[in-house]
Amino acid sequence: MTSIRFLGAAGTVTGSRFLVEHGSVRVLVDAGLFQGLKELRLRNWAPWPVPPESLAAVVLTHAHIDHSGALPLLVRQGYRGSIHCTPATRDLAGLLLPDSGRLHEEEARYANWRGYSKHAPNARPLYTEEDALAVLPHLAPLPYLERRAVAPGVSIAFHRAGHILGSATVDLVVEGPRPLRILFSGDLGRYGAPILVDPEGARPADVLLLESTYGGKLHPAGSPEAQLRDEVLRAVQQGGALLVPAFAIGRTQELLFALRDLERRGEIPELPVFVDSPMAVDATPIYLAHREDHDDDMARRIAAGEEPLRPARLTFARSPEQSKAINDVRGPCVILSASGMATGGRVLHHLERRLPDPRTTVLLVGYQAAGTRGWSLQNGAATIRMHGEDVPVKARVATITGLSAHADEAELERWLATFPAPPARTFLVHGEPAALAAAKARMDRLGWPAEVPRHLEEVAL
């Protein structure tokens, strides 16, 4: 018998973990961390429903922490097999996982220092940087379109998902008298977004696990690049900095592409542009190196000798000294710095210095979760708490919409239209309850059988 257990991303967006069992063979697709509400984060500390050493293989759709961040736990607790992923996912995971371990260590140190752990005075990290580094030798890259046997009777192939570099849908086949084909959408990307190819058309499948992050929602109309142009020109007019909290992987590279494109067309002047995030500094050459993920426009520009991710006056700030030197820059400039929701990282010292300056524009370019500093800025906070001080917000705060890397309702339906026929069963995952309900209504309208699984539910296929 073949079954699937929904160990995560069921009824919520994060914690992607799906266990396929075929007889005694167990294959885990994704090993993500739960993020957001405390009740979800506590699941990260729960024992695995099956012993990690009993897994025959692990497969990753992409490197984001809500899909890969539990790998250090698996390896620390006994998993010794391969972790199959695309080559670009291997390279990005090599940045993201050790960084995640460092953050967990920092959080534990901070909790102990502030005495927050009254009932557990020796707060410990979920895992350490050393735990994360132990994962990297297990990463086994598999190019797109090639099929690999990953366990007895189970094979996989990756197809481009267009979400971030290296992101893939997973075509998993369980062999038998009548092979069973299970398709995992992972996170699907946008159509027509820069740098990356569009999501590839779907393959025939008996079972589909479909992400529903933006179920029932459409991304705003309008050009994000045009909005960025207007904000740069306004910063020039005001004579101040355009400070952009931006995720180090994906969003920063997309912004660099847009700035270079606007310069090339003469729509903005060539301003000093600073990338102040060690991870973004390391990720940008990875984005250039993996040409198997590039769309035709990106490939054509590189072949022509252009540097599509390098505005004319770009500076990468790796060291703390280089970061601090940006404080002395006067006049119009662009500062791209992590984190994207201003929850931590180097962007905080730029905000602390420049928020009181009315010539500054803080440009928010991604989703801002409730309770984060980015959310507070977006909602008109008069002060922002940083490093123990309340910093006055005199800067202008603006938001660019439409830069999400997730397919919206219309794009999900466009991808579904590439199926030659609806799968016999579709499970809606990676969504909050309202999005899942909207996705279910869409599937009903399309005449597709679909269901919304519960957390830890096991379904015989």
C-alpha positions as CSV (number, residue, x, y, z in Angstrom):
1,M,0.0,0.0,0.0
2,T,1.1,3.6,-0.7
3,S,0.1,6.4,1.6
4,I,1.0,10.0,2.3
5,R,1.1,11.7,5.7
6,F,0.8,15.5,6.0
7,L,3.4,16.3,8.6
8,G,3.3,20.1,7.8
9,A,1.9,22.8,5.6
10,A,-1.6,21.4,6.2
11,G,-4.0,24.1,7.2
12,T,-1.1,26.6,7.3
13,V,1.5,27.9,4.9
14,T,4.8,26.9,6.6
15,G,6.4,23.7,7.8
16,S,6.4,21.9,4.5
17,R,6.8,18.1,5.3
18,F,5.1,15.3,3.3
19,L,5.8,11.6,4.1
20,V,5.3,9.1,1.3
21,E,5.2,5.5,2.5
22,H,5.3,2.6,0.1
23,G,5.4,-0.7,2.1
24,S,8.4,-0.3,4.3
25,V,9.9,2.5,2.2
26,R,9.6,6.0,3.5
27,V,10.5,9.1,1.5
28,L,10.1,12.6,2.9
29,V,9.4,15.5,0.5
30,D,10.6,18.8,2.2
31,A,11.7,19.2,5.8
32,G,10.6,22.8,6.6
33,L,10.3,24.8,9.8
34,F,7.0,26.0,11.1
35,Q,7.1,29.8,11.3
36,G,4.7,32.5,12.6
37,L,2.4,32.0,15.5
38,K,3.9,30.4,18.7
39,E,1.6,27.4,18.5
40,L,3.0,26.6,15.1
41,R,6.7,27.2,16.1
42,L,6.3,24.8,19.0
43,R,5.7,22.1,16.5
44,N,9.4,22.4,15.5
45,W,10.3,21.0,18.9
46,A,8.0,17.9,18.7
47,P,9.5,14.5,17.9
48,W,9.3,13.3,14.4
49,P,6.3,11.0,13.8
50,V,8.7,8.4,12.4
51,P,12.4,7.8,13.4
52,P,14.6,9.9,11.0
53,E,16.9,6.9,10.5
54,S,13.9,5.0,9.0
55,L,13.7,7.4,6.0
56,A,15.1,6.0,2.8
57,A,15.4,9.5,1.1
58,V,14.6,13.1,1.5
59,V,13.6,15.4,-1.4
60,L,13.6,19.2,-1.4
61,T,11.5,21.4,-3.6
62,H,13.6,24.5,-2.8
63,A,15.9,26.2,-0.2
64,H,13.5,28.5,1.7
65,I,13.6,27.7,5.4
66,D,9.9,26.8,5.6
67,H,10.8,23.9,3.2
68,S,14.4,23.1,4.3
69,G,14.9,24.4,7.8
70,A,14.3,21.2,9.7
71,L,17.0,19.3,7.9
72,P,19.5,19.9,10.7
73,L,17.1,18.3,13.1
74,L,16.7,15.2,10.9
75,V,20.5,14.8,10.5
76,R,21.2,15.4,14.2
77,Q,18.5,12.8,15.1
78,G,19.9,10.1,12.9
79,Y,19.2,10.6,9.2
80,R,22.2,9.5,7.2
81,G,20.8,9.3,3.6
82,S,20.9,11.6,0.7
83,I,18.9,14.9,0.4
84,H,18.0,15.2,-3.3
85,C,17.6,18.8,-4.7
86,T,18.5,20.9,-7.7
87,P,22.1,22.2,-8.0
88,A,21.0,25.8,-7.2
89,T,19.0,24.6,-4.2
90,R,22.2,22.9,-2.9
91,D,24.1,26.2,-3.2
92,L,21.5,28.3,-1.6
93,A,20.9,25.9,1.2
94,G,24.6,26.2,1.9
95,L,23.9,29.8,2.8
96,L,20.5,29.6,4.4
97,L,20.9,26.7,6.7
98,P,24.1,27.8,8.6
99,D,22.5,31.3,8.8
100,S,19.4,29.7,10.4
101,G,21.5,27.9,12.9
102,R,23.3,31.1,13.9
103,L,20.0,32.8,14.3
104,H,18.7,30.1,16.6
105,E,21.9,30.3,18.7
106,E,21.5,34.1,18.9
107,E,17.9,33.8,20.0
108,A,18.8,31.4,22.8
109,R,21.6,33.7,24.0
110,Y,19.3,36.7,24.0
111,A,16.5,34.8,25.9
112,N,19.0,33.8,28.6
113,W,20.5,37.3,28.8
114,R,17.0,38.9,29.2
115,G,15.8,36.2,31.5
116,Y,12.8,35.4,29.4
117,S,13.3,31.7,30.0
118,K,12.0,31.8,33.7
119,H,10.8,28.3,33.5
120,A,13.8,27.1,31.6
121,P,16.7,29.4,32.5
122,N,19.1,27.6,30.1
123,A,17.3,28.2,26.8
124,R,18.8,26.2,24.1
125,P,18.7,26.7,20.3
126,L,16.5,24.6,18.2
127,Y,19.7,23.7,16.4
128,T,23.1,25.2,15.9
129,E,25.3,26.4,13.0
130,E,27.3,23.2,13.5
131,D,24.2,21.1,13.1
132,A,23.3,22.9,9.9
133,L,26.8,22.5,8.5
134,A,26.4,18.7,9.1
135,V,23.6,18.7,6.6
136,L,25.5,20.0,3.6
137,P,27.5,16.8,2.7
138,H,24.1,15.0,2.4
139,L,22.8,17.3,-0.3
140,A,22.7,15.4,-3.6
141,P,22.1,17.7,-6.6
142,L,20.0,16.4,-9.5
143,P,19.6,18.5,-12.7
144,Y,16.1,19.4,-14.0
145,L,14.4,16.7,-16.1
146,E,16.7,13.9,-15.1
147,R,15.0,11.0,-13.4
148,R,16.7,9.3,-10.4
149,A,15.8,6.3,-8.2
150,V,16.0,7.6,-4.7
151,A,14.6,4.5,-2.8
152,P,13.6,1.0,-3.7
153,G,10.6,1.4,-6.1
154,V,10.6,5.2,-5.9
155,S,12.0,7.7,-8.4
156,I,11.9,11.5,-8.8
157,A,12.4,14.2,-11.5
158,F,12.5,17.9,-11.0
159,H,10.8,20.5,-13.2
160,R,11.2,24.3,-12.9
161,A,8.8,26.0,-10.6
162,G,10.0,29.6,-11.1
163,H,9.6,30.6,-7.5
164,I,13.3,31.2,-6.5
165,L,16.5,30.0,-8.0
166,G,16.5,26.2,-8.0
167,S,12.8,25.9,-7.1
168,A,11.2,22.8,-8.5
169,T,8.0,20.8,-8.7
170,V,8.7,17.1,-7.8
171,D,7.4,14.4,-10.1
172,L,7.6,11.3,-7.8
173,V,6.7,7.9,-9.2
174,V,6.1,4.8,-7.1
175,E,6.7,1.7,-9.3
176,G,4.4,-1.2,-9.4
177,P,2.1,-3.1,-11.8
178,R,0.4,0.3,-12.2
179,P,2.9,3.0,-11.4
180,L,1.5,5.8,-9.1
181,R,2.6,9.3,-10.0
182,I,2.5,12.0,-7.3
183,L,3.2,15.6,-8.2
184,F,4.3,18.1,-5.6
185,S,3.9,21.7,-6.7
186,G,6.3,23.1,-4.1
187,D,5.9,26.9,-4.3
188,L,4.9,28.0,-7.8
189,G,6.4,31.3,-9.1
190,R,5.1,34.1,-11.2
191,Y,4.6,34.3,-15.0
192,G,6.7,37.0,-16.7
193,A,8.9,37.7,-13.6
194,P,12.5,38.8,-14.4
195,I,15.5,36.5,-14.2
196,L,13.8,33.1,-13.8
197,V,11.9,31.0,-16.3
198,D,8.1,30.7,-15.9
199,P,6.8,27.7,-14.1
200,E,7.0,24.7,-16.4
201,G,3.8,23.0,-17.6
202,A,2.5,20.2,-15.4
203,R,3.1,16.5,-16.1
204,P,0.4,13.9,-15.9
205,A,-0.3,12.9,-12.3
206,D,-2.5,10.6,-10.3
207,V,-2.2,12.7,-7.2
208,L,-1.4,16.4,-6.9
209,L,-0.3,18.4,-3.8
210,L,-1.0,22.0,-4.8
211,E,0.1,25.1,-3.0
212,S,-2.6,27.6,-2.1
213,T,-0.7,30.5,-0.5
214,Y,-2.6,33.0,-2.6
215,G,-5.8,31.1,-3.0
216,G,-8.6,33.5,-3.9
217,K,-6.2,36.5,-4.2
218,L,-4.8,38.4,-7.2
219,H,-1.6,40.4,-7.2
220,P,-2.2,44.2,-7.7
221,A,-2.1,45.4,-11.3
222,G,0.6,47.8,-12.4
223,S,4.4,47.6,-13.0
224,P,6.6,47.1,-9.9
225,E,9.5,48.4,-12.0
226,A,7.6,51.7,-12.7
227,Q,6.8,52.1,-9.1
228,L,10.5,51.6,-8.2
229,R,11.4,54.2,-10.9
230,D,9.1,56.7,-9.3
231,E,10.5,56.1,-5.8
232,V,14.1,56.5,-7.0
233,L,13.2,59.8,-8.7
234,R,11.4,61.0,-5.6
235,A,14.5,60.2,-3.5
236,V,16.6,62.2,-5.9
237,Q,14.2,65.1,-5.6
238,Q,14.3,64.9,-1.8
239,G,18.0,64.5,-1.7
240,G,17.9,61.5,0.6
241,A,18.4,57.8,0.8
242,L,16.0,55.2,-0.6
243,L,16.3,52.5,2.1
244,V,14.9,49.1,1.1
245,P,14.5,46.3,3.6
246,A,14.8,43.3,1.2
247,F,15.1,39.6,1.6
248,A,18.6,38.5,0.7
249,I,17.7,35.7,-1.7
250,G,15.4,36.5,-4.6
251,R,14.1,40.0,-3.8
252,T,17.5,41.7,-3.6
253,Q,18.5,40.2,-7.0
254,E,15.2,41.2,-8.6
255,L,15.6,44.8,-7.4
256,L,19.2,44.9,-8.7
257,F,17.9,43.7,-12.1
258,A,15.2,46.4,-12.1
259,L,17.6,49.2,-11.1
260,R,20.1,48.1,-13.8
261,D,17.3,48.0,-16.3
262,L,16.0,51.5,-15.4
263,E,19.5,52.9,-15.7
264,R,20.0,51.2,-19.1
265,R,16.9,52.9,-20.4
266,G,17.8,56.2,-18.9
267,E,14.7,56.4,-16.7
268,I,16.7,56.9,-13.5
269,P,20.2,58.4,-12.9
270,E,23.1,56.3,-11.9
271,L,23.0,56.6,-8.1
272,P,25.2,54.8,-5.5
273,V,23.6,51.5,-4.8
274,F,24.6,49.5,-1.7
275,V,23.8,45.9,-1.0
276,D,24.4,45.5,2.7
277,S,23.8,41.9,3.5
278,P,26.5,39.2,3.6
279,M,24.0,36.6,2.5
280,A,22.8,38.7,-0.4
281,V,26.4,39.4,-1.4
282,D,27.0,35.6,-1.5
283,A,23.7,34.8,-3.2
284,T,24.0,37.2,-6.1
285,P,26.9,35.3,-7.9
286,I,24.9,32.1,-7.3
287,Y,22.0,33.7,-9.2
288,L,24.3,34.5,-12.1
289,A,26.0,31.1,-12.1
290,H,22.9,28.9,-12.5
291,R,22.0,29.6,-16.1
292,E,19.7,26.6,-16.2
293,D,17.2,28.7,-14.3
294,H,17.5,31.9,-16.4
295,D,14.7,33.1,-18.7
296,D,15.5,34.0,-22.3
297,D,16.0,37.7,-21.5
298,M,18.5,37.1,-18.7
299,A,20.4,34.5,-20.8
300,R,20.5,36.9,-23.7
301,R,21.9,39.7,-21.6
302,I,24.6,37.6,-20.1
303,A,25.6,36.2,-23.5
304,A,25.9,39.8,-24.8
305,G,28.4,40.6,-22.0
306,E,26.0,42.6,-19.9
307,E,26.0,42.5,-16.1
308,P,22.2,42.4,-15.5
309,L,22.5,42.4,-11.7
310,R,25.0,45.2,-11.5
311,P,23.8,48.9,-11.5
312,A,26.6,51.2,-12.6
313,R,27.6,52.4,-9.1
314,L,27.0,49.2,-7.1
315,T,28.9,48.4,-3.9
316,F,28.6,45.1,-2.0
317,A,29.1,45.6,1.7
318,R,30.4,42.4,3.3
319,S,32.3,43.5,6.3
320,P,30.9,45.4,9.3
321,E,33.3,48.2,8.4
322,Q,31.9,48.5,4.9
323,S,28.4,48.5,6.3
324,K,29.1,51.3,8.8
325,A,30.8,53.4,6.0
326,I,27.3,53.7,4.4
327,N,26.3,55.8,7.3
328,D,28.6,58.6,6.0
329,V,27.0,58.6,2.5
330,R,25.1,61.9,1.9
331,G,22.6,62.7,-0.8
332,P,20.5,60.4,-2.9
333,C,21.5,56.7,-2.8
334,V,19.8,53.3,-2.7
335,I,20.5,50.9,0.3
336,L,19.3,47.3,0.0
337,S,19.6,45.5,3.3
338,A,18.1,42.5,5.0
339,S,15.9,41.6,6.7
340,G,12.9,42.2,4.5
341,M,10.5,42.7,7.4
342,A,13.1,44.6,9.5
343,T,13.0,41.9,12.1
344,G,16.8,41.9,12.4
345,G,20.0,42.2,10.5
346,R,22.0,45.2,9.2
347,V,18.9,47.1,8.0
348,L,18.2,48.0,11.7
349,H,21.2,50.2,12.0
350,H,20.3,52.0,8.8
351,L,16.8,52.5,10.0
352,E,18.0,53.7,13.3
353,R,20.2,56.3,11.6
354,R,17.9,57.4,8.8
355,L,14.3,57.1,10.1
356,P,14.6,60.5,11.9
357,D,15.6,62.2,8.6
358,P,12.5,63.4,6.6
359,R,14.6,63.2,3.4
360,T,14.7,59.4,3.7
361,T,12.2,57.1,2.0
362,V,11.8,53.6,3.5
363,L,10.5,51.4,0.7
364,L,8.8,48.2,1.7
365,V,8.9,45.6,-1.1
366,G,7.4,42.5,0.3
367,Y,4.8,41.0,2.7
368,Q,5.1,42.5,6.2
369,A,3.8,40.0,8.9
370,A,1.8,41.4,11.7
371,G,3.9,42.5,14.7
372,T,7.1,43.1,12.7
373,R,8.9,46.4,12.4
374,G,8.1,46.5,8.7
375,W,4.4,46.1,9.5
376,S,4.6,48.9,12.1
377,L,6.2,51.2,9.6
378,Q,3.6,50.3,6.9
379,N,0.8,51.1,9.4
380,G,2.1,54.5,10.3
381,A,3.9,54.0,13.5
382,A,5.3,57.3,15.0
383,T,8.3,55.4,16.6
384,I,10.0,52.1,16.1
385,R,11.7,50.2,18.9
386,M,15.3,49.2,18.0
387,H,18.3,48.4,20.2
388,G,16.4,49.4,23.3
389,E,15.4,52.8,22.0
390,D,12.3,54.3,20.5
391,V,13.4,55.8,17.1
392,P,11.2,58.6,15.7
393,V,9.8,58.0,12.2
394,K,10.2,61.2,10.3
395,A,11.0,59.4,7.0
396,R,8.5,58.8,4.3
397,V,7.3,55.1,4.2
398,A,6.2,53.7,0.8
399,T,5.2,50.2,-0.4
400,I,5.7,48.6,-3.8
401,T,3.1,45.9,-4.5
402,G,3.3,43.0,-7.0
403,L,6.8,41.8,-6.2
404,S,5.6,38.5,-4.6
405,A,7.4,35.4,-5.8
406,H,4.2,33.3,-5.3
407,A,1.7,32.6,-8.0
408,D,-1.7,34.2,-7.4
409,E,-5.1,32.8,-8.0
410,A,-5.1,33.5,-11.8
411,E,-1.5,32.1,-12.2
412,L,-2.4,29.0,-10.2
413,E,-5.4,28.4,-12.5
414,R,-3.1,29.1,-15.5
415,W,-0.7,26.3,-14.3
416,L,-3.6,23.9,-13.7
417,A,-4.7,24.4,-17.3
418,T,-1.5,22.8,-18.4
419,F,-2.5,19.4,-17.0
420,P,-3.7,17.0,-19.7
421,A,-6.4,15.8,-17.3
422,P,-7.2,16.4,-13.7
423,P,-5.5,14.1,-11.3
424,A,-7.7,11.6,-9.5
425,R,-7.0,13.3,-6.2
426,T,-5.7,16.8,-5.4
427,F,-4.7,17.9,-1.9
428,L,-4.6,21.6,-1.2
429,V,-1.7,22.6,1.1
430,H,0.5,25.6,1.9
431,G,-2.3,27.9,2.7
432,E,-4.1,29.6,5.6
433,P,-7.7,28.5,6.1
434,A,-9.3,31.4,4.1
435,A,-7.0,30.8,1.2
436,L,-7.6,27.0,1.3
437,A,-11.4,27.6,1.3
438,A,-11.0,29.9,-1.8
439,A,-8.8,27.3,-3.5
440,K,-11.3,24.6,-2.8
441,A,-14.1,26.7,-4.3
442,R,-11.9,27.2,-7.4
443,M,-11.3,23.5,-7.8
444,D,-15.1,22.9,-7.4
445,R,-15.7,25.4,-10.1
446,L,-13.2,23.7,-12.4
447,G,-14.7,20.3,-11.7
448,W,-11.5,19.0,-10.0
449,P,-11.9,16.6,-7.1
450,A,-9.9,18.3,-4.3
451,E,-9.6,18.0,-0.5
452,V,-8.0,19.9,2.3
453,P,-6.0,17.6,4.5
454,R,-5.5,18.0,8.3
455,H,-2.2,18.3,10.1
456,L,-0.7,14.8,10.6
457,E,-3.5,13.2,8.6
458,E,-2.6,10.0,6.7
459,V,-4.3,9.2,3.4
460,A,-4.1,5.9,1.6
461,L,-3.5,6.4,-2.1
